[in-house]
Amino acid sequence: MVNAPASTFGTGSTTTHVPPLLDGRIADLLAGKKIVMTGVTGFIGEQILWKVLTQCPDTVTAVLVRRKGSVTAEQRVAGLLKKKIFADVVRAAGGVEELMRTRVAVIEGDLPQVPDLPRDLDVLLHCAGDVSFDPPIDQAFMTNVVGTKALLAKLREACSDEDGNLVRVPHYLHVSTAYTAGRRRGAIPEAGHIHNIDYEAETRAALAMKEHIEARSRSAEQLTALREEAEALHRQAGYLTTSEDTERRRLEWVKRELVAAGTERARSLGWTDVYTFAKALAERVVADLCGDFRASIVRPAIVESSLKDPYPGWIEGFKMADPIILAYGRGQLPEFPASPDAVIDIIPCDFVVNAIVAVCATQPEVGKPEYYHCSSGARNPLTFRGIYEHVRNYFSQHPYATGLGSTAPATWNFPGAEPVETFLKVADKGVKLGNLALSFAWRGKRTRQLATSLDKARKQLDFLGKYLSLYGEYLQSELHFVDDCTLALHNSLHEDDRERFGFDSASFEWTHYMEEVHIPAITDPVRRLESARKRRKSRSSTFRDLKQAEPGTVLAAFDLDGTVMATNVVETYLWARLPELSPLKRVGEVAGLALRLPVYLAAERRDRGVFLRSIYRRYAGANLAALEECVDEKLAPLILDRMSPEAIRRIREHRNAGHTTILMTGVIRPLTRPFEGLFDTIVAAELATDEDGVCTGFLSGPPMVGESRSAWLNHYSQLHGIDLAASYAYADSHVDLPMLGAVGNPVAVSPDIGLMRAAKSRGWSIVEWPEMSPLPRLIMS
């Protein structure tokens, strides 16, 4: 049993201020009024709209919603009202359109570009805002500070005459966060926070920071560093792929720097992060600009799933505590750096919504903002030790059945932040060393399995590291939010409203809420999703059953080495070259190739085109006709026997479906002769010859590698009227990333680590095609 902090003050109520109370039923108090809302497409805003529509039948609303791409604001609201929770009120109204016509007016706009507001509004409920704890500093200020100022300016305009004189006194209700208290400790009163921060100056600096960091990102020094990082991964794929990745890295760098700038500025002034800092300054904006308005500020703590309404466990998306719960259940969180006695101030969403609607029905004094904390820590505290016990109890009774979740629930000892941070540093070095070692490993299924294990470890480390960075200070929290004004408002509810509008945070038990409502609400959908993924694991999104197509409208492009057959350029060179040499020259050729192999491998790491040219120089002096004859008479059976049965089956499926089959390879043309019956078109390296048909050691054109393949596919599709979005490509190497990206259905076949990771990040299918090698690899005659 945890003692409630409120009890330490020795009195049933610690408040020195009585807020405006309710003097009737909420539905009656709000009857005939118009509430304009922002943020109704968000978690809390959606339930507020539901509550008003279902419990206040004589209240009308207008909602400020932004257009999203080609989807208009009205279409977004119509989609919102088609959700399950609105079914009864929609049915009673006679349909979505009728409900929107009579009770939900739509105002298309966004913050800070706020359109004109209805002149007959009574309450403006501002529930929109950036809810990320680590937004870029410019975004945090633009949404929370500039957006609030713009909204209040439009509110004043809507309530004033042509001369700017206020003719109506509206009630402005601002939804903030309890954590605007920043790094304070102890009891946090329901009042404005005392500070002397100039929000105008901070806003100017925050917006200017975007331009400053953008300029830094474009400096030669920074671009060089980013380009070299991209080249280390994508050099083989080509310059365009590298440039795209360089720009992606630049944008990510800009965002990281803007986030870091916001975090450090906030902490330098006493806040935990830029989210709470910007929210605190927005509260000051409200206090300054609402001198002749009625104003209320509601500060929720950590809002999680509903206790009762619209139904137990109602939630949309994952909130602050949920990733920890899921990671623990999966066995991915063996320890946690929170203080066991620190309070995690969770409040069910329906309690917050009920409190907000109740505040809408009050009449605060003009020019004196009222503050309300929606929190549980003061009178019904839940510590990190407590939530751990509830989570452990739940997963002990309802464990994950397979995978990582099949392990027994971990026992947390709460060692503090330093041991966990040390573990993260050591583990990070281990993952980096593992990836370095794998970069030199032979390609194979075992290597891919090891890479997948390292990727999972990296994901877990990144999750824990980010969580510590974002929420580290919240894990050691030593404050509690006084909620006496909120409790007084709850106690003033009409008897008829106690059940449907109650929000006393001491009225529920954590065992029931956590173990019977909240944890099942967030884990059950995840279990179902994971189960569905396992069922379709064998054939994921881009490797699909083929449908008959009009001939000449769809193509299927296949790489050769490592995809269609198990071989490589060096091996195929030896197949083709050695048969025409004497035994002694064969030994010399193999020895010479072995000596040059390190040079070739280094070239292959830098540029596959250079590597291929280096190998093909060794064909100098070979007779092209003799090579073709050798392939036809001796090597064809060997080559065909090395083909993957799965590849053959898939090629034939494409041909039967009317698809144009294309083989794209960097091997020389003679070695592709055995495949002419399987493919409609073969694109291969062409050896240049002199007038006697003797190979010069050069190619007649650049080898078809990397971005050359995607360019060829694009041009071919334009010439032949082929739909690349409906087409397919199969390859095994990271160098083939552009080729795979050119089609709508790319498939990574037994890929190298680079392609495997790229395919996973893009949602492409990864398949294993076992290689066939019934004959010794170096049989030449």
HUCORNOR-V141402 format. One record per run of one state. SS is the DSSP state (helix for helix, strand for strand, loop for the rest). FROM is the first residue (numbers start at 0). TO is the last residue. If there is no record, write none. Layout:
SS/FROM/TO
SS/FROM/TO
This chain:
loop/0/3
helix/4/8
loop/9/24
helix/25/28
loop/29/32
strand/33/37
loop/38/41
helix/42/54
loop/55/58
strand/59/64
loop/65/66
strand/67/67
loop/68/69
strand/70/70
loop/71/71
helix/72/80
loop/81/82
helix/83/92
loop/93/94
helix/95/101
loop/102/102
strand/103/107
loop/108/121
strand/122/125
loop/126/135
helix/136/157
loop/158/158
strand/159/159
loop/160/164
strand/165/165
loop/166/169
strand/170/176
helix/177/180
loop/181/184
strand/185/187
loop/188/197
helix/198/216
loop/217/218
helix/219/236
loop/237/237
helix/238/267
loop/268/272
helix/273/288
loop/289/292
strand/293/299
loop/300/300
strand/301/303
loop/304/320
helix/321/328
loop/329/341
strand/342/342
loop/343/344
strand/345/347
helix/348/359
loop/360/368
strand/369/373
loop/374/381
strand/382/382
helix/383/396
loop/397/401
helix/402/405
loop/406/415
helix/416/437
loop/438/443
helix/444/470
loop/471/472
helix/473/475
loop/476/477
strand/478/480
loop/481/482
helix/483/490
loop/491/493
helix/494/500
loop/501/508
helix/509/534
loop/535/553
strand/554/558
loop/559/559
strand/560/560
loop/561/563
strand/564/564
loop/565/567
helix/568/577
loop/578/581
helix/582/605
loop/606/606
helix/607/618
loop/619/621
strand/622/622
helix/623/640
loop/641/641
strand/642/642
loop/643/643
helix/644/655
loop/656/658
strand/659/667
helix/668/674
loop/675/679
strand/680/684
loop/685/685
strand/686/688
loop/689/692
strand/693/698
loop/699/705
helix/706/719
loop/720/722
helix/723/725
loop/726/726
strand/727/730
loop/731/732
helix/733/740
loop/741/743
strand/744/748
loop/749/751
helix/752/761
loop/762/763
strand/764/766
loop/767/780
